[in-house]
Amino acid sequence: MTRYSRIIGTGGYLPEEVRTNEQISQTVDTSDSWIYERTGIKSRRIAGPDETASSMAEIAARQAIDAAQIAPEEIDLIIVATGTPDRVYPSTGCLLQQRLGIKNCVAFDVQAACSGSIFALSIADQYIKTGAAKKVLVVGSEICSRVVDWTDRGTCILFGDGAGAILLSVSEEAGILSTHIHSDGEYEDLLYCPNPQAATDANKHEPGYISMRGNEVFKVAVNTLGRIVDETLAANDMQQSDVNWLVPHQANTRIIAATAKKLKMSMDHVILTLENQGNTSSASVLLALNEGVRDGRIQRGQVVLLEAFGAGFTWGSALIKY
C-alpha cells in the first residue's frame, strides 16, 4: 500500500506565570499600547525555575498520546524541536524519551529556530512514508525567557515559553499532503542567539541572549512566507479557497495578516494565540494547532496550512488534511 502520515493526537502546555506588557513596562521604556500596536501581544507565559524544555515537552506529549488513545510504547520515533535544550547533550528528545518511559524508540532534536516544528514534522512524514516508522511524536518546546535580555526592549516584549505536540501515525489516507522546508544562512546576523561557551576571541564578550534586527527580519519574513504559500498550493494543485484554516507561527500579527491576505483568507479562519502567549518559537505552530483542534474550530477532513519563519533564516510549510 501507499503509506501516508496523519495526525492522530495533539497536546500543549503553557507555564502558570503570566507576564503582561504592563509588567515589562515597569523595567524598560515601553507601554502596553506600544507593544500591542506593533506586535499584537498583550502577555506571555514564563517557565518556573524548576521547569525545563523536557519537562514541558512531557506534559504536551502525554496530552497528545492520550488524545491518540495509544500506549507510549507504540511510538517508534521522537523528534523534539527546540533552541533552548536542557543540555547541550544528551538531546532533549532523549530526555523526553526517558520521561515517557519508552525503551525501544529513536529520539533526537531538530534545531531550526522558530521553524523547528515544521522541520520536525517534515522529517517525521518522511520516516512514515518510507516505512521506517509507524508512529512518531513531534514536540516543539521552548524556554525563550532564559535567552532573552530583559533590558532589551526590542526582544523582551516578544517571546514566551511553552510546548506543543502532535502524534503522527501511518495511514492509508493522506493526512500530511505535503511539506516544504528551506533555509538560507546568508541572513545569520539578522536574528541569532550566541553560545558563550563556544565563543572565539572575536566574540567572547557577547552574552548568550537573542539579538534581532527587527525591521530587516520583518521584510524578509513577509516576502518569504508569501512565496511559500504559492509553492505549497502549486504542489497540491489547490486554490486559496481550498484552505480552511491558516495556523501560522505566532511572531507578529502584521506578518500573519500579510500571509492571510496572500491566501485571500479572513482572519476569522486564522488560529491566533499570539496575544496571550507571545512568540514561543518552535512551540508556537503546534500550540496553535492544538488550540484550534481542542476548541472545535479545526474539524476532521478540513485542509489546514501550517507555516513558520525563523532564524537561519529557515522557513517552511505543511499542508494537512486534518
C-alpha positions in Angstrom: 0.0 0.0 0.0 1.0 3.6 -0.4 1.9 5.0 3.0 0.8 8.3 4.3 1.0 10.0 7.7 -1.8 11.7 9.6 -2.2 13.4 12.9 -4.0 11.3 15.5 -3.4 13.4 18.6 -2.4 16.9 19.7 -1.2 18.4 23.0 0.0 21.6 24.6 1.4 23.1 27.8 1.8 26.7 29.0 3.5 27.6 32.3 1.5 29.2 35.0 3.2 32.6 35.3 1.8 35.3 33.1 4.0 38.3 32.4 2.0 41.3 31.0 3.1 44.2 28.9 2.3 46.4 31.9 4.9 44.5 34.0 7.5 44.8 31.3 6.9 48.5 31.0 8.0 48.9 34.6 11.5 47.8 33.8 12.0 49.0 30.2 10.9 52.1 28.3 7.7 50.9 26.7 4.0 50.6 27.2 1.2 48.1 26.8 -0.2 50.1 23.8 3.2 50.5 22.1 3.8 46.7 22.3 0.3 45.7 21.3 0.1 48.0 18.3 3.4 46.7 16.9 3.2 43.0 17.7 -0.3 42.0 18.8 1.0 40.7 22.1 -0.5 41.6 25.5 1.1 38.9 27.7 3.2 35.8 27.6 3.9 32.8 29.8 7.1 32.3 31.7 8.5 29.0 32.8 9.0 28.3 36.5 12.5 27.9 38.0 12.2 24.1 38.0 10.8 23.8 34.5 12.8 22.7 31.5 12.2 22.1 27.8 11.9 18.4 28.5 9.5 18.8 31.5 7.2 21.0 29.4 7.5 18.6 26.4 6.5 15.7 28.6 3.2 17.3 29.6 2.3 18.3 26.0 3.4 14.8 24.7 1.2 13.0 27.3 -1.8 15.0 26.2 -1.1 14.1 22.5 -0.7 10.4 23.5 -3.9 10.4 25.5 -5.8 12.1 22.6 -4.5 9.4 20.2 -5.5 6.7 22.6 -2.3 4.7 22.2 0.3 3.4 24.6 3.6 5.3 24.7 5.4 2.1 23.8 3.9 2.2 20.4 5.9 5.3 19.5 8.9 4.5 17.1 10.4 7.9 16.9 10.5 11.1 19.0 11.6 14.4 17.4 11.9 17.5 19.6 12.3 20.9 18.0 14.0 23.3 20.5 16.5 26.1 20.6 16.6 26.0 24.4 17.6 22.4 25.2 18.0 21.2 28.8 21.6 20.3 28.0 24.0 20.6 25.0 23.8 16.8 25.1 22.1 14.4 25.5 19.3 15.7 23.3 16.1 16.9 24.8 14.5 14.1 22.7 16.4 11.5 24.7 15.4 13.2 27.9 11.8 13.2 26.9 12.1 9.5 25.9 13.3 8.7 29.4 10.5 10.8 31.0 7.9 8.8 28.9 9.5 5.5 29.8 9.9 4.4 26.2 12.8 2.0 25.6 12.6 0.8 22.0 12.5 4.1 20.3 14.8 6.5 18.4 14.9 10.1 19.8 16.7 13.2 18.6 16.4 17.0 18.4 16.0 19.4 15.5 17.2 23.0 15.7 15.7 25.3 13.1 14.7 28.1 15.4 11.0 29.2 15.0 10.6 26.8 12.0 11.7 23.8 14.1 8.3 22.1 14.4 7.7 22.4 10.7 11.1 20.8 10.0 10.4 18.1 12.6 7.0 17.4 11.0 8.6 17.1 7.6 11.2 14.6 8.9 8.5 12.6 10.7 6.4 12.5 7.5 9.4 11.1 5.5 10.1 8.4 8.2 6.5 7.2 8.0 6.2 7.3 4.2 9.3 5.2 3.8 8.2 2.6 6.3 10.9 3.4 8.8 8.4 4.4 11.5 4.7 3.9 12.1 4.0 6.3 15.0 6.1 9.5 15.5 5.9 12.0 18.3 6.8 15.6 17.3 7.2 18.2 20.0 8.2 21.8 20.0 9.3 23.1 23.4 11.0 26.4 24.3 12.0 28.4 27.3 12.7 31.6 25.4 12.6 33.6 28.7 16.1 32.3 29.6 17.8 33.5 26.4 16.1 37.0 26.4 17.8 40.1 27.7 15.0 41.6 29.8 16.6 45.0 29.5 16.4 44.9 25.6 13.1 46.5 24.6 13.4 45.1 21.1 13.3 41.4 22.1 12.0 41.1 25.7 8.5 42.1 24.6 8.2 39.3 22.0 9.0 35.9 23.5 7.3 33.4 25.8 7.6 29.8 26.9 5.5 26.7 26.2 5.4 23.3 24.5 3.2 21.8 21.7 3.0 18.3 20.5 1.5 16.1 17.7 1.4 12.4 17.2 1.6 11.1 13.7 0.6 7.6 12.6 0.9 5.7 9.3 -2.4 5.8 7.3 -3.8 4.6 4.0 -5.3 8.1 3.5 -3.2 11.2 3.1 -3.2 13.4 6.2 0.1 15.3 5.6 -0.5 16.4 2.0 3.0 18.0 1.6 5.8 19.7 3.5 8.2 22.3 2.2 11.3 23.4 4.1 14.0 25.9 3.2 17.0 27.7 4.7 19.4 30.4 3.8 22.4 31.1 6.1 23.2 34.4 4.4 21.0 36.1 7.0 22.6 34.7 10.1 23.4 38.1 11.6 19.8 39.4 11.5 18.5 37.1 14.2 20.7 34.9 16.3 21.5 33.7 19.9 25.2 33.3 20.7 26.6 30.3 22.6 29.0 31.9 25.1 30.8 28.6 25.7 31.7 28.4 22.0 32.9 32.0 21.8 36.1 32.9 19.9 38.4 35.9 20.7 36.3 37.9 18.3 33.0 37.5 20.1 34.0 36.3 23.6 32.2 39.2 25.3 28.9 38.6 23.6 26.2 37.5 26.1 24.0 34.5 25.3 20.9 36.4 24.5 18.7 36.7 21.4 19.8 39.5 19.1 17.5 40.7 16.4 17.3 43.4 13.7 13.5 43.5 13.7 12.7 45.7 10.6 15.0 43.6 8.3 13.6 40.3 9.7 10.0 41.6 9.1 10.7 42.4 5.5 12.3 39.1 4.6 9.6 37.1 6.6 6.7 38.7 4.7 8.2 38.1 1.3 9.4 34.6 2.1 6.1 33.4 3.6 4.2 34.8 0.6 6.4 32.7 -1.7 5.9 29.5 0.3 2.1 29.9 0.1 2.4 29.8 -3.7 4.8 26.9 -3.6 2.5 24.9 -1.3 -0.7 25.5 -3.2 1.0 24.7 -6.5 2.5 21.4 -5.2 -1.1 20.3 -4.3 -2.9 21.8 -7.4 -5.0 23.8 -5.0 -6.5 27.3 -4.9 -6.5 29.7 -1.9 -10.2 28.9 -1.4 -9.4 25.2 -0.8 -7.6 26.0 2.5 -10.0 26.1 5.5 -7.5 27.2 8.2 -4.2 29.0 8.5 -2.1 28.0 11.5 0.9 30.3 11.4 4.0 30.8 13.5 3.0 33.4 16.2 5.6 36.1 15.7 3.8 39.3 14.8 0.2 40.0 13.8 1.3 42.1 10.8 3.2 39.2 9.3 0.3 36.8 10.0 -2.2 39.2 8.4 0.1 39.5 5.3 0.1 35.7 4.9 -3.7 35.6 5.3 -4.1 38.3 2.7 -2.0 36.2 0.3 -4.5 33.3 0.9 -7.4 35.7 0.4 -8.5 34.4 3.9 -10.4 36.2 6.6 -8.6 36.5 9.9 -11.6 34.5 11.3 -10.0 31.5 9.7 -6.6 32.1 11.2 -5.7 30.5 14.5 -4.2 33.2 16.7 -2.6 32.6 20.1 -0.1 35.5 19.9 -2.0 37.9 22.1 -1.7 35.8 25.3 1.3 33.6 24.5 3.8 35.8 22.6 6.3 34.1 20.3 7.1 30.6 21.7 9.5 29.9 18.8 9.4 26.2 17.7 6.4 25.5 20.0 4.1 28.1 18.5 2.6 26.4 15.5 1.9 23.2 17.4 0.4 25.1 20.3 -1.9 27.0 17.9 -2.9 23.8 16.1 -3.7 22.1 19.5 -5.8 25.1 20.5 -7.7 25.0 17.2 -8.4 21.3 17.5 -9.4 21.3 21.1 -11.8 24.2 20.9 -13.5 22.6 17.9 -12.7 25.1 15.2 -10.5 22.6 13.2 -12.6 19.6 12.2 -11.7 16.3 10.7 -11.4 16.5 6.9 -10.6 20.2 6.8 -7.5 21.5 5.0 -5.0 23.3 7.2 -1.9 25.2 6.2 0.9 25.4 8.8 3.8 27.8 8.2 6.7 29.3 10.0 9.8 31.5 9.6 12.8 31.6 11.9 16.5 32.4 12.5 18.8 31.0 9.9 16.9 32.0 8.1 14.7 29.0 8.0 11.1 28.7 6.7 8.7 26.0 6.0 5.1 24.9 5.5 3.0 21.8 5.9 -0.4 21.3 4.2 -2.5 18.8 6.1 -5.9 17.3 5.8 -6.9 17.0 9.4 
